[in-house]
């Protein structure tokens, strides 16, 4: 299946319209969107409940006196259910938060154990490989028999209703090969895997289901690429050093959560919306929560177009240009993040309106609430009633960083997720 490059813009409007027509034919992309305020309130309620449970049990985070309770609502949900998570892996599907909270993954389906890290034939994948598991029809919960490094010859086309669950093993995808693509699919969970050093692939046939394979044009080299995908949850992953984005979502993708993950050593980290001209991305809704943005990052954490983006309780420890950027009037709701500015005096601003004059972005709804600004960091808000504070929001030492510390302390791949 051909695709429109993310650099397409208006010059490739015919390709964009063709993709829009495909999206219109895909019924999951046209279902009603939830009220953002309700989703945000639900997330905060879950955080407050987990914090209260941890404190009542005498815990201080990180296992403390509260046993497995950490105060992180996702982790507490699947780790502290009273049973060994290995015996009830699919409980994870009930633990989502934010806009991707309804991602079912492979819930209700059988467990598929990956035993073979090879990827010899992308058209006829061998049973026991990750590719063979990912293309199957129906719900499937994919786990790994042992530690493995999977170097894909072509993009891994993941079918709907799949969970890729790396708990209990050290699983690396990439390593100089292609990586993960979710194209016109829904209900996918990717949990506890390393995704790194991904490169472009394509101009080849690749199988997407047991009954279909087709020609793939050249890919961009993303770590995890969403193209017209819905109900997707990426949790506890570690991503670094890919040819293009680490997590990119475009062409009508929505209902997405990226949580508890670790990002490092990359330029353009996360692109949400490929073109200012692509109107269907106005329905994009994404939650970015409890992640740690680590060393060697430059920009796009994320870079947003249109849509609604809730960026909550993340730890931004590094950037070289900016942390959060956007164009085409996205709504950005930044709450309870810690922004630690770099030493460069020209890179203190958290926000960047990309290639847009102030007269055009003055009405965009970009809000900061409870964010901690460190080392000279400042966030420039905008929107109705915000005109008098367009200037630099005061940069102060954090009054309390305990919540961010608790929520992000286990960001990335869990080495041993035992209770």
C-alpha positions as CSV (number, residue, x, y, z in Angstrom):
1,X,0.0,0.0,0.0
2,X,1.4,3.4,-1.0
3,X,1.7,6.1,1.6
4,X,2.1,9.9,1.6
5,X,5.4,11.1,3.1
6,X,5.2,13.2,6.2
7,X,7.0,16.0,4.4
8,X,4.3,16.0,1.8
9,X,2.4,19.2,2.8
10,X,0.2,20.9,0.2
11,X,2.4,19.8,-2.7
12,X,1.0,16.3,-2.3
13,X,-2.6,17.3,-1.7
14,X,-3.9,14.7,-4.0
15,X,-2.3,11.9,-2.0
16,X,-3.7,13.4,1.2
17,X,-7.2,13.5,-0.3
18,X,-6.8,9.9,-1.4
19,X,-5.8,8.9,2.1
20,X,-8.7,10.9,3.5
21,X,-11.0,8.9,1.3
22,X,-9.5,5.7,2.6
23,X,-10.0,7.0,6.2
24,X,-13.7,7.8,5.4
25,X,-14.1,4.2,4.3
26,X,-12.7,3.0,7.6
27,X,-15.6,3.2,10.1
28,X,-13.5,3.2,13.3
29,X,-12.0,6.6,12.3
30,X,-15.4,8.2,12.1
31,X,-16.9,7.3,15.5
32,X,-17.6,10.1,17.9
33,X,-14.8,11.6,19.9
34,X,-14.9,11.8,23.7
35,X,-15.2,15.1,25.6
36,X,-11.5,16.0,26.4
37,X,-12.4,17.6,29.7
38,X,-14.0,14.3,30.9
39,X,-10.9,12.3,29.8
40,X,-8.6,14.7,31.6
41,X,-10.7,14.6,34.7
42,X,-10.7,10.8,34.7
43,X,-6.9,10.7,34.4
44,X,-6.4,13.1,37.4
45,X,-8.9,11.0,39.4
46,X,-7.0,7.8,38.8
47,X,-3.7,9.5,39.8
48,X,-5.3,10.9,43.0
49,X,-6.7,7.4,43.9
50,X,-3.4,5.7,43.4
51,X,-1.6,8.3,45.5
52,X,-4.1,8.0,48.3
53,X,-3.9,4.2,48.3
54,X,-0.1,4.3,48.4
55,X,-0.1,6.8,51.3
56,X,-2.8,4.9,53.2
57,X,-0.7,1.7,52.9
58,X,2.3,3.4,54.3
59,X,4.2,3.5,51.0
60,X,6.4,6.3,49.8
61,X,6.6,5.2,46.2
62,X,8.9,2.7,44.6
63,X,7.7,-0.2,46.6
64,X,8.3,1.2,50.1
65,X,6.0,0.2,52.9
66,X,3.2,0.0,50.4
67,X,4.5,-3.2,48.7
68,X,3.8,-3.1,45.0
69,X,1.9,0.2,45.2
70,X,3.8,3.1,43.6
71,X,1.2,5.8,43.1
72,X,1.3,5.3,39.4
73,X,-2.3,4.3,38.4
74,X,-1.2,2.2,35.4
75,X,1.4,0.2,37.3
76,X,-0.7,-0.2,40.4
77,X,-3.6,-1.5,38.4
78,X,-1.8,-4.5,36.9
79,X,0.9,-5.2,39.5
80,X,-1.3,-4.9,42.6
81,X,-4.3,-6.9,41.7
82,X,-3.7,-9.6,44.3
83,X,-2.5,-12.2,41.8
84,X,0.8,-12.7,39.9
85,X,0.7,-10.6,36.7
86,X,2.2,-13.6,34.9
87,X,-1.0,-15.5,35.5
88,X,-3.2,-12.6,34.4
89,X,-1.2,-10.7,31.8
90,X,-4.4,-9.5,30.1
91,X,-5.4,-7.4,33.1
92,X,-3.0,-4.8,31.6
93,X,-5.8,-4.0,29.0
94,X,-8.0,-2.7,31.9
95,X,-5.3,-0.3,33.1
96,X,-5.2,2.3,30.3
97,X,-5.5,6.0,30.9
98,X,-6.2,9.1,28.8
99,X,-7.4,9.1,25.2
100,X,-6.0,5.6,24.5
101,X,-7.6,4.1,27.6
102,X,-10.1,2.0,25.5
103,X,-7.4,0.1,23.6
104,X,-8.2,-3.5,24.1
105,X,-5.1,-5.0,22.5
106,X,-5.4,-8.8,22.4
107,X,-7.7,-9.0,25.4
108,X,-9.9,-12.1,25.3
109,X,-7.6,-13.8,22.7
110,X,-5.1,-16.6,23.1
111,X,-1.5,-16.1,24.1
112,X,1.1,-16.4,21.3
113,X,4.6,-17.0,22.4
114,X,7.4,-15.7,20.2
115,X,10.2,-18.2,20.1
116,X,12.1,-17.1,17.0
117,X,13.7,-13.6,16.6
118,X,14.4,-14.0,12.9
119,X,12.5,-12.2,10.1
120,X,13.6,-14.1,7.0
121,X,10.6,-13.6,4.8
122,X,8.2,-10.7,5.3
123,X,5.7,-12.3,2.9
124,X,5.7,-15.7,4.3
125,X,6.7,-15.3,8.0
126,X,7.6,-18.4,9.9
127,X,5.4,-19.5,12.9
128,X,7.0,-18.5,16.1
129,X,8.2,-15.1,14.8
130,X,6.9,-11.7,15.9
131,X,5.8,-11.0,12.3
132,X,3.8,-14.2,12.1
133,X,2.0,-13.2,15.4
134,X,1.4,-9.6,14.5
135,X,-0.4,-10.3,11.2
136,X,-3.0,-12.8,12.6
137,X,-6.7,-12.0,12.6
138,X,-8.6,-11.5,15.8
139,X,-7.3,-10.8,19.3
140,X,-3.9,-12.1,20.2
141,X,-1.7,-11.5,23.3
142,X,1.9,-11.7,22.1
143,X,4.7,-12.6,24.6
144,X,8.3,-13.7,24.3
145,X,9.9,-16.9,25.4
146,X,13.2,-15.3,26.2
147,X,15.3,-12.2,25.7
148,X,15.7,-11.4,22.1
149,X,16.8,-8.8,19.6
150,X,14.6,-8.7,16.5
151,X,16.0,-7.0,13.4
152,X,13.1,-6.6,10.9
153,X,13.9,-6.7,7.2
154,X,10.7,-4.7,6.5
155,X,8.1,-2.8,8.5
156,X,6.2,-4.9,11.0
157,X,2.6,-4.4,10.0
158,X,0.6,-5.0,13.2
159,X,-3.0,-6.1,12.7
160,X,-5.9,-4.9,14.9
161,X,-6.5,-6.3,18.4
162,X,-2.9,-7.2,19.3
163,X,-0.8,-6.7,22.4
164,X,2.9,-6.9,22.1
165,X,3.9,-7.6,25.7
166,X,7.6,-7.7,26.5
167,X,7.2,-8.2,30.3
168,X,9.5,-11.0,31.6
169,X,12.0,-10.7,28.8
170,X,14.4,-8.0,27.4
171,X,13.0,-7.5,23.9
172,X,14.7,-5.1,21.4
173,X,13.1,-4.2,18.0
174,X,15.2,-2.3,15.5
175,X,18.9,-2.5,15.8
176,X,19.5,-1.3,12.2
177,X,16.4,-2.8,10.8
178,X,12.8,-1.6,10.1
179,X,10.3,-1.1,13.0
180,X,6.6,-1.0,13.8
181,X,3.8,0.3,11.7
182,X,0.1,0.6,12.6
183,X,-1.8,1.5,9.4
184,X,-5.6,1.6,9.4
185,X,-5.8,-0.6,12.4
186,X,-7.3,-0.2,15.9
187,X,-6.9,-1.6,19.5
188,X,-3.2,-2.1,19.7
189,X,-1.1,-2.1,22.9
190,X,2.7,-2.0,22.8
191,X,4.2,-2.6,26.2
192,X,7.7,-3.0,27.7
193,X,9.9,-3.2,24.6
194,X,13.0,-1.4,23.4
195,X,12.6,0.2,20.0
196,X,15.7,1.8,18.6
197,X,18.0,2.4,15.6
198,X,15.2,2.0,13.1
199,X,15.9,2.7,9.5
200,X,13.8,3.2,6.3
201,X,12.6,0.1,4.5
202,X,10.2,-0.7,1.7
203,X,9.9,-1.0,-2.1
204,X,9.0,-4.6,-1.3
205,X,6.1,-6.9,-0.7
206,X,5.0,-7.2,3.0
207,X,2.3,-9.3,4.5
208,X,-0.4,-7.5,6.6
209,X,-2.8,-10.5,7.3
210,X,-2.9,-14.2,6.7
211,X,-4.8,-13.5,3.5
212,X,-3.2,-10.3,2.2
213,X,0.2,-9.0,1.3
214,X,1.1,-5.9,-0.8
215,X,3.7,-3.6,-2.1
216,X,5.1,-1.1,0.4
217,X,6.7,2.1,-0.7
218,X,9.7,3.5,1.2
219,X,9.1,4.1,4.9
220,X,10.4,7.0,6.9
221,X,12.3,5.0,9.6
222,X,10.0,5.7,12.5
223,X,10.2,3.6,15.7
224,X,6.4,3.3,16.0
225,X,4.4,4.8,13.1
226,X,0.6,5.3,13.3
227,X,-1.1,6.0,10.0
228,X,-4.9,6.2,10.3
229,X,-4.8,4.2,13.5
230,X,-7.2,4.4,16.5
231,X,-7.2,3.2,20.1
232,X,-3.5,2.7,20.5
233,X,-1.6,2.6,23.8
234,X,2.2,2.6,24.0
235,X,3.4,2.0,27.6
236,X,6.7,1.3,29.4
237,X,8.8,1.4,26.2
238,X,12.3,2.8,25.7
239,X,12.9,4.5,22.3
240,X,16.0,6.1,20.9
241,X,18.0,6.9,17.7
242,X,15.7,6.2,14.8
243,X,16.0,7.6,11.3
244,X,12.8,9.7,11.6
245,X,10.4,10.0,14.6
246,X,10.4,7.8,17.6
247,X,6.5,7.8,17.8
248,X,4.7,9.5,14.9
249,X,0.9,9.6,14.5
250,X,-0.6,11.0,11.3
251,X,-3.4,10.8,8.8
252,X,-6.5,10.7,11.1
253,X,-5.0,8.7,13.9
254,X,-6.7,9.4,17.3
255,X,-7.5,7.9,20.7
256,X,-3.8,7.5,21.6
257,X,-1.9,7.3,24.9
258,X,1.9,7.3,25.2
259,X,2.8,6.6,28.9
260,X,5.6,5.5,31.2
261,X,8.1,5.5,28.4
262,X,11.7,6.8,28.1
263,X,13.0,8.8,25.2
264,X,16.7,9.6,24.5
265,X,19.3,10.5,21.9
266,X,17.1,11.7,19.1
267,X,16.3,14.8,17.1
268,X,12.6,14.9,16.1
269,X,11.0,12.8,18.8
270,X,7.3,12.8,18.3
271,X,5.2,14.1,15.4
272,X,1.4,14.2,15.8
273,X,-0.1,15.3,12.5
274,X,1.8,15.4,9.3
275,X,0.4,18.4,7.4
276,X,-1.2,21.7,8.4
277,X,-3.5,21.1,5.4
278,X,-4.9,17.7,6.5
279,X,-8.2,18.6,8.1
280,X,-9.1,15.1,9.5
281,X,-6.3,15.5,12.1
282,X,-8.6,18.0,13.8
283,X,-10.0,14.9,15.5
284,X,-6.7,13.7,16.8
285,X,-6.7,13.3,20.6
286,X,-3.5,12.2,22.4
287,X,-2.4,11.8,26.0
288,X,1.4,12.1,26.8
289,X,1.7,11.0,30.5
290,X,4.4,9.9,33.0
291,X,7.2,9.8,30.5
292,X,10.8,10.8,31.0
293,X,12.4,12.8,28.2
294,X,16.1,12.1,28.7
295,X,19.5,13.1,27.3
296,X,20.3,14.0,23.8
297,X,16.9,15.1,22.7
298,X,16.4,18.1,20.4
299,X,12.8,18.9,19.6
300,X,9.2,17.6,19.1
301,X,8.2,16.3,22.5
302,X,5.7,16.4,20.9
303,X,5.2,18.6,17.8
304,X,1.4,18.9,17.3
305,X,-1.0,19.8,14.5
306,X,-4.7,20.5,15.0
307,X,-6.3,18.2,17.6
308,X,-6.2,18.1,21.4
309,X,-3.1,17.1,23.3
310,X,-3.0,16.5,27.1
311,X,0.7,16.5,28.3
312,X,0.7,15.6,31.9
313,X,3.2,14.7,34.7
314,X,6.2,14.1,32.4
315,X,9.8,14.9,33.3
316,X,11.6,16.9,30.6
317,X,15.2,16.7,31.6
318,X,16.7,17.8,28.2
319,X,16.0,19.6,24.9
320,X,18.2,21.6,22.5
321,X,15.6,23.6,20.6
322,X,12.2,23.3,22.3
323,X,10.1,20.7,24.1
324,X,6.5,21.3,22.8
325,X,5.8,22.7,19.4
326,X,2.8,23.0,17.1
327,X,1.1,24.6,14.1
328,X,-2.4,24.8,12.6
329,X,-4.0,25.7,15.9
330,X,-3.7,22.6,18.1
331,X,-5.0,22.7,21.7
332,X,-2.3,21.9,24.2
333,X,-3.1,21.3,27.8
334,X,0.2,21.1,29.8
335,X,-0.3,20.0,33.4
336,X,2.1,19.1,36.2
337,X,5.2,18.6,34.1
338,X,8.7,19.4,35.1
339,X,10.6,21.3,32.5
340,X,14.3,21.6,33.1
341,X,15.8,24.0,30.6
342,X,19.2,23.4,29.0
343,X,22.2,25.7,29.8
344,X,21.9,27.4,26.4
345,X,20.4,30.8,27.0
346,X,18.7,30.7,23.6
347,X,16.8,27.4,24.4
348,X,14.9,28.2,27.6
349,X,11.5,28.4,26.0
350,X,9.5,25.2,26.4
351,X,7.1,26.1,23.6
352,X,7.5,26.9,19.9
353,X,4.8,27.9,17.4
354,X,6.3,26.5,14.3
355,X,6.6,28.8,11.3
356,X,3.6,30.9,12.6
357,X,3.5,34.6,13.3
358,X,2.2,35.7,16.8
359,X,-0.8,37.4,15.2
360,X,-1.9,33.9,13.9
361,X,-1.3,31.9,17.1
362,X,-2.6,34.4,19.7
363,X,-5.9,32.7,19.8
364,X,-4.5,29.1,20.1
365,X,-5.4,27.5,23.3
366,X,-2.1,26.6,24.9
367,X,-2.3,26.4,28.7
368,X,0.1,25.6,31.5
369,X,-1.2,24.6,34.9
370,X,1.0,23.3,37.8
371,X,4.0,22.9,35.6
372,X,7.4,23.2,37.3
373,X,9.9,25.5,35.4
374,X,13.5,24.9,36.3
375,X,16.8,26.5,35.2
376,X,15.2,29.4,33.4
377,X,12.5,27.4,31.6
378,X,9.4,29.3,30.5
379,X,6.2,28.4,28.8
380,X,4.4,30.9,26.6
381,X,0.6,30.4,26.9
382,X,-2.0,31.7,24.6
383,X,-5.7,31.7,24.0
384,X,-8.8,33.6,25.2
385,X,-8.1,35.6,28.3
386,X,-4.4,35.0,28.1
387,X,-3.3,38.1,26.2
388,X,-1.8,39.8,29.3
389,X,0.5,36.9,30.1
390,X,1.9,36.3,26.6
391,X,5.3,37.2,28.1
392,X,7.5,34.8,29.9
393,X,5.8,32.8,32.6
394,X,7.9,33.1,35.7
395,X,10.7,30.5,35.9
396,X,11.0,29.1,39.4
397,X,12.5,26.2,41.3
398,X,9.8,23.5,41.6
399,X,7.8,23.9,44.8
400,X,7.3,20.1,44.9
401,X,8.7,17.6,42.5
402,X,7.4,14.6,44.5
403,X,4.5,13.8,42.2
404,X,6.6,13.8,39.0
405,X,9.3,11.7,40.7
406,X,6.7,9.1,41.7
407,X,4.9,9.0,38.4
408,X,8.1,8.8,36.3
409,X,10.4,6.8,38.5
410,X,9.9,3.6,36.5
411,X,9.6,5.2,33.0
412,X,11.0,3.0,30.3
413,X,11.3,-0.8,30.1
414,X,10.8,-2.5,33.4
415,X,13.7,-4.8,34.2
416,X,11.8,-6.9,36.7
417,X,8.2,-6.0,37.0
418,X,7.5,-8.4,39.9
419,X,5.4,-7.2,42.7
